[in-house]
Amino acid sequence: MGWLDILTGGFAGRVVDRVADMLPNRRAERQQEHERLMGQQATNTAEVQSSQGGVIGFVRSWRSVVGLLCGVALAWQVIVRPILVALFPSVGWFGYASEEMALIGRILLGMLGLGI
Protein backbone atom coordinates (compact mmCIF):
# COMPACT_ATOMS: atom_id res chain seq x y z
CA MET A 1 0.00 0.00 0.00
CA GLY A 2 1.27 3.42 -0.94
CA TRP A 3 0.96 6.54 1.14
CA LEU A 4 -1.87 7.79 -1.10
CA ASP A 5 -3.90 4.64 -0.33
CA ILE A 6 -3.25 5.11 3.37
CA LEU A 7 -4.46 8.70 3.28
CA THR A 8 -7.57 7.93 1.18
CA GLY A 9 -8.40 4.57 2.75
CA GLY A 10 -7.75 2.61 -0.45
CA PHE A 11 -10.04 4.77 -2.54
CA ALA A 12 -7.19 6.17 -4.69
CA GLY A 13 -5.99 2.68 -5.58
CA ARG A 14 -9.44 1.63 -6.76
CA VAL A 15 -9.80 4.80 -8.86
CA VAL A 16 -6.41 4.26 -10.46
CA ASP A 17 -7.24 0.62 -11.21
CA ARG A 18 -10.55 1.58 -12.86
CA VAL A 19 -8.95 4.33 -14.95
CA ALA A 20 -6.21 1.92 -16.02
CA ASP A 21 -8.84 -0.62 -17.09
CA MET A 22 -10.62 1.99 -19.20
CA LEU A 23 -7.49 3.14 -21.05
CA PRO A 24 -6.38 1.15 -24.09
CA ASN A 25 -3.29 -0.98 -23.65
CA ARG A 26 -0.90 0.79 -26.03
CA ARG A 27 2.04 -1.37 -25.04
CA ALA A 28 0.39 -4.57 -26.24
CA GLU A 29 -0.70 -2.84 -29.46
CA ARG A 30 2.84 -1.61 -30.12
CA GLN A 31 4.25 -5.06 -29.43
CA GLN A 32 1.80 -6.69 -31.85
CA GLU A 33 2.57 -4.08 -34.53
CA HIS A 34 6.30 -4.62 -34.03
CA GLU A 35 5.94 -8.39 -34.40
CA ARG A 36 3.85 -7.94 -37.54
CA LEU A 37 6.39 -5.59 -39.10
CA MET A 38 9.30 -7.89 -38.23
CA GLY A 39 7.51 -10.80 -39.88
CA GLN A 40 6.84 -8.67 -42.97
CA GLN A 41 10.49 -7.61 -43.08
CA ALA A 42 11.66 -11.22 -42.91
CA THR A 43 9.28 -12.13 -45.74
CA ASN A 44 10.49 -9.22 -47.90
CA THR A 45 14.14 -10.09 -47.29
CA ALA A 46 13.56 -13.70 -48.26
CA GLU A 47 11.77 -12.65 -51.46
CA VAL A 48 14.58 -10.30 -52.47
CA GLN A 49 17.27 -12.87 -51.78
CA SER A 50 15.48 -15.56 -53.74
CA SER A 51 14.56 -13.39 -56.73
CA GLN A 52 17.86 -11.52 -57.10
CA GLY A 53 20.39 -14.10 -56.04
CA GLY A 54 22.33 -13.89 -59.31
CA VAL A 55 22.44 -10.09 -59.28
CA ILE A 56 23.73 -9.93 -55.72
CA GLY A 57 26.46 -12.46 -56.56
CA PHE A 58 27.54 -10.35 -59.55
CA VAL A 59 27.65 -7.18 -57.45
CA ARG A 60 29.80 -8.89 -54.84
CA SER A 61 32.20 -10.24 -57.44
CA TRP A 62 32.78 -6.98 -59.32
CA ARG A 63 33.22 -5.04 -56.11
CA SER A 64 35.86 -7.44 -54.90
CA VAL A 65 37.67 -7.29 -58.26
CA VAL A 66 37.64 -3.48 -58.31
CA GLY A 67 38.82 -3.39 -54.70
CA LEU A 68 41.61 -5.85 -55.43
CA LEU A 69 42.79 -3.87 -58.47
CA CYS A 70 42.75 -0.57 -56.56
CA GLY A 71 44.63 -2.19 -53.68
CA VAL A 72 47.26 -3.62 -56.04
CA ALA A 73 47.68 -0.24 -57.78
CA LEU A 74 48.05 1.54 -54.45
CA ALA A 75 50.52 -1.06 -53.16
CA TRP A 76 52.58 -0.76 -56.37
CA GLN A 77 52.77 3.04 -56.19
CA VAL A 78 53.33 3.39 -52.44
CA ILE A 79 55.30 0.28 -51.42
CA VAL A 80 56.75 -1.79 -54.27
CA ARG A 81 57.82 0.93 -56.72
CA PRO A 82 59.82 3.02 -54.19
CA ILE A 83 61.69 -0.10 -53.06
CA LEU A 84 62.49 -1.09 -56.67
CA VAL A 85 63.57 2.47 -57.54
CA ALA A 86 65.90 2.48 -54.53
CA LEU A 87 67.38 -0.93 -55.42
CA PHE A 88 67.59 -0.45 -59.19
CA PRO A 89 67.74 3.30 -59.96
CA SER A 90 68.82 2.82 -63.57
CA VAL A 91 65.57 1.05 -64.54
CA GLY A 92 62.68 3.34 -65.47
CA TRP A 93 59.91 1.86 -63.30
CA PHE A 94 56.38 2.67 -64.38
CA GLY A 95 54.51 4.92 -61.96
CA TYR A 96 51.11 6.55 -61.82
CA ALA A 97 50.57 10.29 -62.19
CA SER A 98 49.15 12.20 -59.25
CA GLU A 99 45.75 12.55 -60.98
CA GLU A 100 45.58 8.79 -61.50
CA MET A 101 46.50 8.12 -57.87
CA ALA A 102 43.84 10.59 -56.75
CA LEU A 103 41.25 8.70 -58.80
CA ILE A 104 42.42 5.33 -57.48
CA GLY A 105 42.32 6.68 -53.93
CA ARG A 106 38.81 8.07 -54.35
CA ILE A 107 37.52 4.78 -55.77
CA LEU A 108 39.17 2.78 -52.99
CA LEU A 109 37.91 5.07 -50.22
CA GLY A 110 34.45 5.11 -51.78
CA MET A 111 34.33 1.33 -51.78
CA LEU A 112 35.38 1.33 -48.12
CA GLY A 113 32.55 3.74 -47.32
CA LEU A 114 34.90 6.62 -46.57
CA GLY A 115 34.30 8.50 -49.82
CA ILE A 116 34.96 12.18 -50.15
C-alpha positions in Angstrom: 0.0 0.0 0.0 1.3 3.4 -0.9 1.0 6.5 1.1 -1.9 7.8 -1.1 -3.9 4.6 -0.3 -3.3 5.1 3.4 -4.5 8.7 3.3 -7.6 7.9 1.2 -8.4 4.6 2.8 -7.7 2.6 -0.5 -10.0 4.8 -2.5 -7.2 6.2 -4.7 -6.0 2.7 -5.6 -9.4 1.6 -6.8 -9.8 4.8 -8.9 -6.4 4.3 -10.5 -7.2 0.6 -11.2 -10.6 1.6 -12.9 -9.0 4.3 -14.9 -6.2 1.9 -16.0 -8.8 -0.6 -17.1 -10.6 2.0 -19.2 -7.5 3.1 -21.0 -6.4 1.2 -24.1 -3.3 -1.0 -23.7 -0.9 0.8 -26.0 2.0 -1.4 -25.0 0.4 -4.6 -26.2 -0.7 -2.8 -29.5 2.8 -1.6 -30.1 4.2 -5.1 -29.4 1.8 -6.7 -31.9 2.6 -4.1 -34.5 6.3 -4.6 -34.0 5.9 -8.4 -34.4 3.8 -7.9 -37.5 6.4 -5.6 -39.1 9.3 -7.9 -38.2 7.5 -10.8 -39.9 6.8 -8.7 -43.0 10.5 -7.6 -43.1 11.7 -11.2 -42.9 9.3 -12.1 -45.7 10.5 -9.2 -47.9 14.1 -10.1 -47.3 13.6 -13.7 -48.3 11.8 -12.6 -51.5 14.6 -10.3 -52.5 17.3 -12.9 -51.8 15.5 -15.6 -53.7 14.6 -13.4 -56.7 17.9 -11.5 -57.1 20.4 -14.1 -56.0 22.3 -13.9 -59.3 22.4 -10.1 -59.3 23.7 -9.9 -55.7 26.5 -12.5 -56.6 27.5 -10.4 -59.5 27.6 -7.2 -57.4 29.8 -8.9 -54.8 32.2 -10.2 -57.4 32.8 -7.0 -59.3 33.2 -5.0 -56.1 35.9 -7.4 -54.9 37.7 -7.3 -58.3 37.6 -3.5 -58.3 38.8 -3.4 -54.7 41.6 -5.8 -55.4 42.8 -3.9 -58.5 42.7 -0.6 -56.6 44.6 -2.2 -53.7 47.3 -3.6 -56.0 47.7 -0.2 -57.8 48.1 1.5 -54.4 50.5 -1.1 -53.2 52.6 -0.8 -56.4 52.8 3.0 -56.2 53.3 3.4 -52.4 55.3 0.3 -51.4 56.8 -1.8 -54.3 57.8 0.9 -56.7 59.8 3.0 -54.2 61.7 -0.1 -53.1 62.5 -1.1 -56.7 63.6 2.5 -57.5 65.9 2.5 -54.5 67.4 -0.9 -55.4 67.6 -0.4 -59.2 67.7 3.3 -60.0 68.8 2.8 -63.6 65.6 1.1 -64.5 62.7 3.3 -65.5 59.9 1.9 -63.3 56.4 2.7 -64.4 54.5 4.9 -62.0 51.1 6.6 -61.8 50.6 10.3 -62.2 49.2 12.2 -59.3 45.8 12.5 -61.0 45.6 8.8 -61.5 46.5 8.1 -57.9 43.8 10.6 -56.8 41.2 8.7 -58.8 42.4 5.3 -57.5 42.3 6.7 -53.9 38.8 8.1 -54.4 37.5 4.8 -55.8 39.2 2.8 -53.0 37.9 5.1 -50.2 34.4 5.1 -51.8 34.3 1.3 -51.8 35.4 1.3 -48.1 32.5 3.7 -47.3 34.9 6.6 -46.6 34.3 8.5 -49.8 35.0 12.2 -50.1 
